[in-house]
Amino acid sequence: MNRSMIPRLVLALGAAALLVSGCTIRLHGSATASTSAKAKRTHPEVQAKKIDGPKAGGTAKAGVTTEAKVAIGFTPKVAQGATAKPVECPNTTEVTNGIDDDCDGQVDENEVGSGPLQVTLWWDGPADMDLKVAPPGGALINYKEKKAAGGFMDKDSRSSCKGGETIENVYWTDKPPKGMYTIKVKYYSACKDDTAAPSVANVTVSYQGQILGPYSLEMNKGDEVDILQFNLEE
């Protein structure tokens, strides 16, 4: 063998040994991959999909309502024998009669106070009737206790059978408390006329411009009735 070939043969044998051992060598700056190395698999990049909720002014998800709660939560409970007339709104000049004549969401505002919540009693005949409003919390607003739970009685008519007015009124100037309200009416006196015929009590409720009633009930002397109950949810 030519002696000049020996160094090349030794180099070749050494390279072969390195390849068998799984190493990587570089010759003149070029890389040779190991025969034992496995090629990497590449996967397409998976990105999380952003799920947007309903945007302002957009459509709400199915089954979800965007409507505001009804202020008066359910159909009022009315005393047995009381009749609920259709909401009266003749769109005329307001007069004292227990209804919203001028269709402004207030009752008899020419005679009594009004606010976010107003309860008005009006009756016919010479009798003396009393309005009592029991707001949430157990208080009672009447001719004896005219202030409770933010409400105020500003009209108490025919006290001791004096005067010709036949209207009583309780109202709130600020937001009334949530909960159940009971409206009571008592036929206190026939005003020395024991032969007087039954008198008709009419109760109308105004809440934030919504009108309930009037609810009418024929009453006799001595009667005291929970004529109306309703629930404020907000």
Accessible surface in RSA format (square Angstrom, percent):
REM  Atomic radii and reference values for relative SASA: ProtOr
REM  Chains: A
REM  Algorithm: Lee & Richards
REM  Probe-radius: 1.40
REM  Slices: 20
REM RES _ NUM      All-atoms   Total-Side   Main-Chain    Non-polar    All polar
REM                ABS   REL    ABS   REL    ABS   REL    ABS   REL    ABS   REL
RES MET A   1   166.89  86.4  83.85  55.5  83.04 197.7  93.63  79.6  73.26  97.1
RES ASN A   2    92.57  63.8  76.82  74.2  15.75  37.9  23.57  56.7  69.00  66.7
RES ARG A   3   207.46  87.1 198.44 101.2   9.02  21.5  68.08  93.0 139.38  84.5
RES SER A   4    76.67  64.8  55.47  74.0  21.20  48.8  54.60 116.3  22.06  30.9
RES MET A   5   105.93  54.9 104.75  69.3   1.19   2.8  81.84  69.6  24.09  31.9
RES ILE A   6    81.09  46.1  81.09  60.4   0.00   0.0  81.09  58.4   0.00   0.0
RES PRO A   7    86.92  63.3  75.34  68.7  11.58  42.1  81.74  67.5   5.18  32.2
RES ARG A   8   186.30  78.2 180.11  91.8   6.20  14.8  59.43  81.2 126.88  76.9
RES LEU A   9    81.45  45.4  77.02  55.1   4.43  11.1  80.66  56.6   0.79   2.1
RES VAL A  10    94.44  62.1  91.71  83.0   2.73   6.6  92.27  80.2   2.17   5.9
RES LEU A  11   126.20  70.3 121.74  87.1   4.45  11.2 126.01  88.5   0.19   0.5
RES ALA A  12    59.21  54.4  45.72  70.6  13.49  30.7  53.83  75.8   5.38  14.3
RES LEU A  13   112.52  62.7 107.00  76.5   5.52  13.9 107.41  75.4   5.11  13.7
RES GLY A  14    33.61  41.4   0.00   N/A  33.61  41.4  32.43  89.0   1.18   2.6
RES ALA A  15    25.94  23.9  22.84  35.2   3.10   7.1  24.19  34.1   1.76   4.7
RES ALA A  16    48.44  44.5  45.50  70.2   2.94   6.7  47.93  67.5   0.50   1.3
RES ALA A  17    62.04  57.0  48.99  75.6  13.05  29.7  56.59  79.7   5.46  14.5
RES LEU A  18    80.92  45.1  80.60  57.7   0.33   0.8  80.92  56.8   0.00   0.0
RES LEU A  19    67.35  37.5  63.73  45.6   3.63   9.1  63.95  44.9   3.40   9.2
RES VAL A  20   132.70  87.3 103.58  93.8  29.13  70.2 111.22  96.6  21.48  58.3
RES SER A  21    77.00  65.1  37.14  49.6  39.86  91.8  48.96 104.3  28.04  39.3
RES GLY A  22    26.25  32.4   0.00   N/A  26.25  32.4   9.84  27.0  16.41  36.8
RES CYS A  23    61.62  46.6  54.85  61.2   6.77  15.9  16.26  41.2  45.36  48.9
RES THR A  24    73.15  52.0  45.17  45.8  27.98  66.7  30.27  40.7  42.89  64.8
RES ILE A  25    31.83  18.1  27.26  20.3   4.57  11.0  31.54  22.7   0.29   0.8
RES ARG A  26   167.76  70.4 142.06  72.4  25.70  61.2  49.98  68.3 117.78  71.4
RES LEU A  27    99.85  55.6  95.92  68.6   3.94   9.9  97.32  68.4   2.53   6.8
RES HIS A  28   194.77 106.5 146.01 101.5  48.77 124.8 109.45 112.8  85.32  99.3
RES GLY A  29    68.91  85.0   0.00   N/A  68.91  85.0  36.39  99.9  32.51  72.8
RES SER A  30    67.51  57.1  60.29  80.5   7.22  16.6  48.90 104.1  18.62  26.1
RES ALA A  31    69.59  64.0  36.77  56.7  32.82  74.7  36.77  51.8  32.82  86.9
RES THR A  32    68.44  48.7  64.78  65.7   3.66   8.7  42.51  57.1  25.93  39.2
RES ALA A  33    83.60  76.9  61.63  95.1  21.97  50.0  69.33  97.6  14.27  37.8
RES SER A  34    18.46  15.6   9.80  13.1   8.66  19.9  10.79  23.0   7.67  10.7
RES THR A  35   121.33  86.3  84.15  85.3  37.18  88.6  74.09  99.5  47.24  71.4
RES SER A  36    85.75  72.5  56.19  75.0  29.56  68.1  49.80 106.0  35.95  50.4
RES ALA A  37    70.87  65.2  41.83  64.6  29.03  66.0  50.97  71.8  19.90  52.7
RES LYS A  38   192.23  93.8 165.38 101.5  26.85  63.9 114.18 102.8  78.05  83.1
RES ALA A  39   100.79  92.7  65.76 101.5  35.04  79.7  76.79 108.1  24.01  63.6
RES LYS A  40   192.00  93.7 162.20  99.5  29.80  71.0 111.25 100.1  80.75  86.0
RES ARG A  41   212.37  89.2 185.95  94.8  26.42  62.9  61.33  83.8 151.04  91.5
RES THR A  42   129.51  92.1 101.29 102.7  28.22  67.3  73.72  99.0  55.79  84.3
RES HIS A  43   149.61  81.8 123.24  85.7  26.37  67.5  84.73  87.3  64.88  75.5
RES PRO A  44   115.01  83.8  98.54  89.8  16.47  59.9 110.58  91.3   4.44  27.6
RES GLU A  45   146.52  84.1 110.69  83.7  35.83  85.3  49.00  94.8  97.52  79.6
RES VAL A  46   137.78  90.7 106.98  96.9  30.80  74.2 110.22  95.8  27.56  74.7
RES GLN A  47   141.77  79.3 116.88  85.4  24.89  59.3  38.13  81.2 103.65  78.6
RES ALA A  48   106.93  98.3  66.91 103.3  40.02  91.0  77.76 109.5  29.18  77.3
RES LYS A  49   184.21  89.9 157.41  96.6  26.81  63.8 106.13  95.5  78.09  83.2
RES LYS A  50   172.04  83.9 146.50  89.9  25.54  60.8  97.92  88.1  74.12  78.9
RES ILE A  51   154.45  87.9 124.83  93.0  29.62  71.4 128.02  92.2  26.43  71.7
RES ASP A  52    82.46  57.8  56.88  56.6  25.58  60.5  19.85  46.7  62.61  62.4
RES GLY A  53    42.52  52.4   0.00   N/A  42.52  52.4  23.21  63.7  19.32  43.3
RES PRO A  54    80.08  58.4  46.37  42.3  33.71 122.5  54.87  45.3  25.20 156.6
RES LYS A  55   150.15  73.2 136.39  83.7  13.75  32.7  87.89  79.1  62.26  66.3
RES ALA A  56   113.90 104.7  70.13 108.2  43.77  99.6  82.52 116.2  31.38  83.1
RES GLY A  57    91.67 113.0   0.00   N/A  91.67 113.0  44.73 122.8  46.94 105.1
RES GLY A  58    49.40  60.9   0.00   N/A  49.40  60.9  24.90  68.3  24.50  54.9
RES THR A  59   128.28  91.2 103.62 105.0  24.66  58.8  71.84  96.5  56.44  85.3
RES ALA A  60    28.16  25.9  12.48  19.3  15.68  35.7  12.96  18.3  15.20  40.3
RES LYS A  61   134.09  65.4 123.26  75.6  10.83  25.8  76.85  69.2  57.23  61.0
RES ALA A  62   106.42  97.8  68.98 106.5  37.44  85.2  80.22 113.0  26.20  69.4
RES GLY A  63    89.29 110.1   0.00   N/A  89.29 110.1  44.13 121.1  45.17 101.2
RES VAL A  64    93.56  61.6  77.21  69.9  16.35  39.4  80.68  70.1  12.87  34.9
RES THR A  65   103.41  73.5  79.62  80.7  23.79  56.7  79.50 106.8  23.91  36.1
RES THR A  66   113.72  80.9  77.25  78.3  36.46  86.9  53.63  72.0  60.08  90.8
RES GLU A  67   146.83  84.3 124.26  94.0  22.57  53.7  46.12  89.2 100.71  82.2
RES ALA A  68    91.39  84.0  59.46  91.8  31.93  72.6  70.03  98.6  21.36  56.6
RES LYS A  69   137.94  67.3 120.17  73.7  17.77  42.3  78.88  71.0  59.07  62.9
RES VAL A  70    99.43  65.4  89.64  81.2   9.79  23.6  95.06  82.6   4.38  11.9
RES ALA A  71    11.86  10.9   9.12  14.1   2.74   6.2   9.12  12.8   2.74   7.3
RES ILE A  72    13.11   7.5   7.39   5.5   5.73  13.8   7.39   5.3   5.73  15.5
RES GLY A  73    27.82  34.3   0.00   N/A  27.82  34.3   1.24   3.4  26.58  59.5
RES PHE A  74    88.71  44.4  74.75  46.3  13.96  36.3  87.58  53.1   1.13   3.2
RES THR A  75   120.31  85.6 101.99 103.4  18.32  43.7  69.27  93.0  51.04  77.2
RES PRO A  76    15.11  11.0   7.75   7.1   7.36  26.8   7.75   6.4   7.36  45.8
RES LYS A  77   143.36  69.9 134.53  82.5   8.83  21.0  88.19  79.4  55.17  58.8
RES VAL A  78    47.84  31.5  24.60  22.3  23.24  56.0  24.79  21.5  23.06  62.5
RES ALA A  79    18.35  16.9   5.02   7.7  13.33  30.3  14.58  20.5   3.78  10.0
RES GLN A  80   180.26 100.8 149.52 109.3  30.74  73.2  61.31 130.5 118.95  90.2
RES GLY A  81    58.53  72.2   0.00   N/A  58.53  72.2  35.24  96.7  23.29  52.2
RES ALA A  82    19.02  17.5   0.00   0.0  19.02  43.3   0.00   0.0  19.02  50.4
RES THR A  83    80.92  57.6  77.14  78.2   3.78   9.0  71.37  95.9   9.55  14.4
RES ALA A  84    65.67  60.4  35.11  54.2  30.57  69.5  35.11  49.4  30.56  81.0
RES LYS A  85    88.76  43.3  79.31  48.7   9.45  22.5  42.11  37.9  46.64  49.7
RES PRO A  86   114.99  83.8 102.70  93.6  12.29  44.7 114.60  94.6   0.39   2.5
RES VAL A  87    85.74  56.4  60.89  55.1  24.85  59.9  60.89  52.9  24.85  67.4
RES GLU A  88    58.51  33.6  51.67  39.1   6.84  16.3  26.73  51.7  31.77  25.9
RES CYS A  89    61.61  46.6  34.94  39.0  26.66  62.7  20.44  51.8  41.16  44.4
RES PRO A  90    68.79  50.1  37.75  34.4  31.03 112.8  51.93  42.9  16.85 104.7
RES ASN A  91   114.44  78.9  93.91  90.7  20.54  49.5  16.59  39.9  97.86  94.6
RES THR A  92    75.76  53.9  63.14  64.0  12.62  30.1  65.51  88.0  10.25  15.5
RES THR A  93   113.60  80.8  99.85 101.2  13.74  32.8  70.10  94.2  43.49  65.8
RES GLU A  94    18.46  10.6   8.93   6.8   9.53  22.7   8.93  17.3   9.53   7.8
RES VAL A  95    75.35  49.6  73.97  67.0   1.38   3.3  75.35  65.5   0.00   0.0
RES THR A  96    49.72  35.4  31.24  31.7  18.48  44.0  25.44  34.2  24.28  36.7
RES ASN A  97    37.33  25.7  31.47  30.4   5.87  14.1  17.31  41.7  20.02  19.3
RES GLY A  98     0.88   1.1   0.00   N/A   0.88   1.1   0.69   1.9   0.19   0.4
RES ILE A  99    21.97  12.5  21.52  16.0   0.45   1.1  21.97  15.8   0.00   0.0
RES ASP A 100     5.65   4.0   4.82   4.8   0.83   2.0   0.60   1.4   5.06   5.0
RES ASP A 101     5.00   3.5   5.00   5.0   0.00   0.0   0.00   0.0   5.00   5.0
RES ASP A 102    49.01  34.3  36.25  36.1  12.76  30.2  18.08  42.5  30.93  30.8
RES CYS A 103    50.87  38.5  21.49  24.0  29.38  69.1  20.33  51.5  30.54  32.9
RES ASP A 104    72.64  50.9  40.65  40.5  31.99  75.6  39.30  92.5  33.34  33.3
RES GLY A 105     8.97  11.1   0.00   N/A   8.97  11.1   4.50  12.4   4.47  10.0
RES GLN A 106    64.17  35.9  64.17  46.9   0.00   0.0   9.71  20.7  54.46  41.3
RES VAL A 107     0.51   0.3   0.51   0.5   0.00   0.0   0.51   0.4   0.00   0.0
RES ASP A 108     0.00   0.0   0.00   0.0   0.00   0.0   0.00   0.0   0.00   0.0
RES GLU A 109    54.81  31.5  33.01  25.0  21.81  51.9  30.31  58.6  24.50  20.0
RES ASN A 110    90.23  62.2  48.59  47.0  41.64 100.3  38.31  92.2  51.93  50.2
RES GLU A 111    61.54  35.3  40.71  30.8  20.84  49.6   8.09  15.6  53.46  43.6
RES VAL A 112    10.94   7.2   0.00   0.0  10.94  26.4   5.97   5.2   4.97  13.5
RES GLY A 113    19.37  23.9   0.00   N/A  19.37  23.9  17.80  48.9   1.56   3.5
RES SER A 114    28.60  24.2   3.32   4.4  25.28  58.2   3.27   7.0  25.33  35.5
RES GLY A 115    22.22  27.4   0.00   N/A  22.22  27.4  13.97  38.3   8.25  18.5
RES PRO A 116    30.27  22.1  25.51  23.3   4.76  17.3  29.62  24.5   0.64   4.0
RES LEU A 117     0.00   0.0   0.00   0.0   0.00   0.0   0.00   0.0   0.00   0.0
RES GLN A 118     0.40   0.2   0.21   0.1   0.20   0.5   0.21   0.4   0.20   0.1
RES VAL A 119     0.00   0.0   0.00   0.0   0.00   0.0   0.00   0.0   0.00   0.0
RES THR A 120     0.34   0.2   0.10   0.1   0.24   0.6   0.00   0.0   0.34   0.5
RES LEU A 121     0.00   0.0   0.00   0.0   0.00   0.0   0.00   0.0   0.00   0.0
RES TRP A 122    63.50  25.5  63.50  30.7   0.00   0.0  58.64  31.3   4.86   7.9
RES TRP A 123     0.28   0.1   0.00   0.0   0.28   0.7   0.00   0.0   0.28   0.5
RES ASP A 124    64.85  45.4  60.92  60.6   3.92   9.3  29.11  68.5  35.74  35.6
RES GLY A 125    43.98  54.2   0.00   N/A  43.98  54.2  29.11  79.9  14.86  33.3
RES PRO A 126    72.58  52.9  67.17  61.2   5.41  19.7  72.19  59.6   0.39   2.4
RES ALA A 127     1.66   1.5   1.47   2.3   0.18   0.4   1.66   2.3   0.00   0.0
RES ASP A 128     5.27   3.7   5.27   5.2   0.00   0.0   0.00   0.0   5.27   5.3
RES MET A 129     0.00   0.0   0.00   0.0   0.00   0.0   0.00   0.0   0.00   0.0
RES ASP A 130     7.52   5.3   7.52   7.5   0.00   0.0   0.37   0.9   7.16   7.1
RES LEU A 131     0.47   0.3   0.00   0.0   0.47   1.2   0.00   0.0   0.47   1.3
RES LYS A 132    26.69  13.0  26.69  16.4   0.00   0.0   1.54   1.4  25.15  26.8
RES VAL A 133     0.00   0.0   0.00   0.0   0.00   0.0   0.00   0.0   0.00   0.0
RES ALA A 134    20.71  19.0  18.89  29.2   1.82   4.1  18.89  26.6   1.82   4.8
RES PRO A 135     4.43   3.2   0.00   0.0   4.43  16.1   0.00   0.0   4.43  27.5
RES PRO A 136    34.12  24.9  18.70  17.0  15.42  56.0  26.05  21.5   8.07  50.2
RES GLY A 137    85.65 105.6   0.00   N/A  85.65 105.6  41.06 112.7  44.59  99.9
RES GLY A 138    74.95  92.4   0.00   N/A  74.95  92.4  40.16 110.2  34.79  77.9
RES ALA A 139    37.59  34.6  25.75  39.7  11.85  26.9  35.98  50.7   1.61   4.3
RES LEU A 140    61.12  34.0  52.94  37.9   8.19  20.6  52.94  37.2   8.19  22.0
RES ILE A 141     0.00   0.0   0.00   0.0   0.00   0.0   0.00   0.0   0.00   0.0
RES ASN A 142    13.73   9.5  13.73  13.3   0.00   0.0   0.00   0.0  13.73  13.3
RES TYR A 143    78.51  36.7  65.31  37.2  13.21  34.4  48.20  36.2  30.32  37.4
RES LYS A 144   149.67  73.0 118.87  72.9  30.81  73.4  68.02  61.2  81.66  87.0
RES GLU A 145   112.09  64.4 111.03  84.0   1.07   2.5  36.13  69.9  75.97  62.0
RES LYS A 146    86.24  42.1  80.48  49.4   5.76  13.7  36.70  33.0  49.55  52.8
RES LYS A 147   154.23  75.2 135.85  83.4  18.38  43.8  78.18  70.4  76.05  81.0
RES ALA A 148    21.07  19.4   8.75  13.5  12.32  28.0  20.02  28.2   1.06   2.8
RES ALA A 149    44.80  41.2   8.35  12.9  36.45  82.9  29.73  41.9  15.07  39.9
RES GLY A 150    61.26  75.5   0.00   N/A  61.26  75.5  38.96 106.9  22.30  49.9
RES GLY A 151     2.37   2.9   0.00   N/A   2.37   2.9   0.00   0.0   2.37   5.3
RES PHE A 152    69.63  34.8  69.63  43.1   0.00   0.0  69.63  42.2   0.00   0.0
RES MET A 153     1.64   0.9   0.45   0.3   1.19   2.8   0.45   0.4   1.19   1.6
RES ASP A 154    50.77  35.6  19.63  19.5  31.14  73.6  15.57  36.6  35.21  35.1
RES LYS A 155    40.18  19.6  38.40  23.6   1.78   4.2  13.24  11.9  26.94  28.7
RES ASP A 156    40.42  28.3  15.89  15.8  24.53  58.0   2.75   6.5  37.67  37.6
RES SER A 157     4.02   3.4   0.00   0.0   4.02   9.3   3.66   7.8   0.36   0.5
RES ARG A 158    32.74  13.7  27.47  14.0   5.27  12.6   0.14   0.2  32.60  19.8
RES SER A 159    65.61  55.4  55.63  74.2   9.99  23.0  29.30  62.4  36.32  50.9
RES SER A 160    88.41  74.7  54.24  72.4  34.17  78.7  33.55  71.4  54.87  76.9
RES CYS A 161    36.25  27.4  21.67  24.2  14.57  34.2  11.70  29.6  24.55  26.5
RES LYS A 162   155.53  75.9 145.25  89.1  10.27  24.5  92.11  82.9  63.42  67.6
RES GLY A 163    56.04  69.1   0.00   N/A  56.04  69.1  40.87 112.2  15.17  34.0
RES GLY A 164    72.48  89.4   0.00   N/A  72.48  89.4  39.36 108.0  33.12  74.2
RES GLU A 165    77.09  44.3  70.06  53.0   7.04  16.8  41.19  79.7  35.90  29.3
RES THR A 166    23.37  16.6  19.56  19.8   3.81   9.1   9.59  12.9  13.78  20.8
RES ILE A 167     0.87   0.5   0.87   0.6   0.00   0.0   0.87   0.6   0.00   0.0
RES GLU A 168     0.67   0.4   0.67   0.5   0.00   0.0   0.00   0.0   0.67   0.5
RES ASN A 169     0.00   0.0   0.00   0.0   0.00   0.0   0.00   0.0   0.00   0.0
RES VAL A 170     0.00   0.0   0.00   0.0   0.00   0.0   0.00   0.0   0.00   0.0
RES TYR A 171    35.67  16.7  34.99  19.9   0.69   1.8   4.08   3.1  31.59  38.9
RES TRP A 172     2.16   0.9   2.08   1.0   0.08   0.2   2.16   1.2   0.00   0.0
RES THR A 173    94.33  67.1  72.48  73.5  21.86  52.1  53.88  72.4  40.45  61.1
RES ASP A 174   107.74  75.5 102.98 102.5   4.77  11.3  35.56  83.7  72.18  72.0
RES LYS A 175   138.75  67.7 113.19  69.5  25.56  60.8  70.83  63.8  67.92  72.3
RES PRO A 176     2.80   2.0   0.00   0.0   2.80  10.2   0.00   0.0   2.80  17.4
RES PRO A 177    49.43  36.0  37.86  34.5  11.57  42.1  49.39  40.8   0.05   0.3
RES LYS A 178   131.10  64.0 115.08  70.6  16.02  38.1  61.78  55.6  69.32  73.8
RES GLY A 179    20.90  25.8   0.00   N/A  20.90  25.8  20.56  56.4   0.34   0.8
RES MET A 180    87.08  45.1  76.63  50.7  10.45  24.9  76.57  65.1  10.51  13.9
RES TYR A 181     0.00   0.0   0.00   0.0   0.00   0.0   0.00   0.0   0.00   0.0
RES THR A 182    17.24  12.3  17.20  17.4   0.03   0.1   4.73   6.4  12.50  18.9
RES ILE A 183     0.00   0.0   0.00   0.0   0.00   0.0   0.00   0.0   0.00   0.0
RES LYS A 184    49.52  24.2  49.52  30.4   0.00   0.0  19.18  17.3  30.34  32.3
RES VAL A 185     0.04   0.0   0.04   0.0   0.00   0.0   0.04   0.0   0.00   0.0
RES LYS A 186    58.66  28.6  58.66  36.0   0.00   0.0  13.79  12.4  44.87  47.8
RES TYR A 187     4.08   1.9   4.08   2.3   0.00   0.0   0.50   0.4   3.58   4.4
RES TYR A 188   112.05  52.3  95.33  54.2  16.72  43.5  48.79  36.7  63.26  78.0
RES SER A 189    22.42  18.9  22.42  29.9   0.00   0.0   8.67  18.5  13.75  19.3
RES ALA A 190     4.41   4.1   3.53   5.4   0.88   2.0   3.81   5.4   0.60   1.6
RES CYS A 191    21.74  16.4   5.67   6.3  16.07  37.8   6.68  16.9  15.06  16.2
RES LYS A 192   209.50 102.2 164.23 100.8  45.27 107.8 118.40 106.6  91.10  97.0
RES ASP A 193    56.23  39.4  53.02  52.8   3.20   7.6  19.53  46.0  36.70  36.6
RES ASP A 194   118.89  83.3  85.06  84.7  33.83  80.0  33.50  78.8  85.40  85.2
RES THR A 195   129.50  92.1  97.76  99.1  31.74  75.6  85.24 114.5  44.26  66.9
RES ALA A 196    34.06  31.3   6.77  10.5  27.28  62.1  12.38  17.4  21.68  57.4
RES ALA A 197    75.70  69.6  57.74  89.1  17.96  40.9  63.19  89.0  12.51  33.1
RES PRO A 198    62.39  45.5  43.77  39.9  18.63  67.7  44.82  37.0  17.58 109.3
RES SER A 199     5.74   4.8   3.65   4.9   2.08   4.8   5.74  12.2   0.00   0.0
RES VAL A 200    45.54  30.0  45.53  41.2   0.01   0.0  45.53  39.6   0.01   0.0
RES ALA A 201     0.00   0.0   0.00   0.0   0.00   0.0   0.00   0.0   0.00   0.0
RES ASN A 202    14.01   9.7  13.43  13.0   0.58   1.4   5.19  12.5   8.82   8.5
RES VAL A 203     0.00   0.0   0.00   0.0   0.00   0.0   0.00   0.0   0.00   0.0
RES THR A 204     0.81   0.6   0.60   0.6   0.21   0.5   0.42   0.6   0.39   0.6
RES VAL A 205     0.01   0.0   0.00   0.0   0.01   0.0   0.00   0.0   0.01   0.0
RES SER A 206     1.56   1.3   1.37   1.8   0.19   0.4   0.00   0.0   1.56   2.2
RES TYR A 207     3.98   1.9   3.97   2.3   0.01   0.0   0.48   0.4   3.50   4.3
RES GLN A 208   107.58  60.2  77.17  56.4  30.41  72.4  30.78  65.5  76.80  58.2
RES GLY A 209    48.75  60.1   0.00   N/A  48.75  60.1  22.29  61.2  26.46  59.3
RES GLN A 210    70.23  39.3  65.08  47.6   5.15  12.3  37.72  80.3  32.50  24.7
RES ILE A 211    27.74  15.8  11.38   8.5  16.36  39.4  11.38   8.2  16.36  44.4
RES LEU A 212    29.54  16.5  28.81  20.6   0.73   1.8  29.54  20.7   0.00   0.0
RES GLY A 213     4.18   5.2   0.00   N/A   4.18   5.2   0.66   1.8   3.52   7.9
RES PRO A 214     3.64   2.7   3.64   3.3   0.00   0.0   3.64   3.0   0.00   0.0
RES TYR A 215    16.35   7.6  16.35   9.3   0.00   0.0   2.69   2.0  13.65  16.8
RES SER A 216     8.76   7.4   7.08   9.4   1.68   3.9   7.30  15.6   1.46   2.0
RES LEU A 217    16.56   9.2  14.81  10.6   1.75   4.4  16.55  11.6   0.01   0.0
RES GLU A 218   118.22  67.9  97.56  73.8  20.66  49.2  23.17  44.8  95.05  77.6
RES MET A 219     0.79   0.4   0.76   0.5   0.03   0.1   0.75   0.6   0.04   0.1
RES ASN A 220    78.64  54.2  77.57  75.0   1.07   2.6  21.88  52.7  56.76  54.9
RES LYS A 221   123.85  60.4  99.62  61.1  24.23  57.7  61.71  55.5  62.14  66.2
RES GLY A 222    52.12  64.3   0.00   N/A  52.12  64.3  30.12  82.7  22.00  49.3
RES ASP A 223    51.09  35.8  45.84  45.6   5.26  12.4   9.69  22.8  41.40  41.3
RES GLU A 224    86.28  49.5  54.42  41.2  31.85  75.8  22.90  44.3  63.38  51.7
RES VAL A 225    38.50  25.3  34.81  31.5   3.69   8.9  38.50  33.5   0.00   0.0
RES ASP A 226    67.69  47.4  54.04  53.8  13.65  32.3  16.53  38.9  51.16  51.0
RES ILE A 227     0.20   0.1   0.20   0.1   0.00   0.0   0.20   0.1   0.00   0.0
RES LEU A 228     0.31   0.2   0.00   0.0   0.31   0.8   0.31   0.2   0.00   0.0
RES GLN A 229    46.95  26.3  46.95  34.3   0.00   0.0   6.09  13.0  40.85  31.0
RES PHE A 230     0.00   0.0   0.00   0.0   0.00   0.0   0.00   0.0   0.00   0.0
RES ASN A 231    28.96  20.0  28.96  28.0   0.00   0.0   1.05   2.5  27.90  27.0
RES LEU A 232     1.62   0.9   0.08   0.1   1.54   3.9   0.08   0.1   1.54   4.1
RES GLU A 233    68.39  39.3  55.87  42.3  12.52  29.8  16.95  32.8  51.44  42.0
RES GLU A 234    65.04  37.3  64.62  48.9   0.42   1.0  22.40  43.3  42.65  34.8
END  Absolute sums over single chains surface
CHAIN  1 A    14810.7      11053.8       3756.9       8492.2       6318.5
END  Absolute sums over all chains
TOTAL         14810.7      11053.8       3756.9       8492.2       6318.5
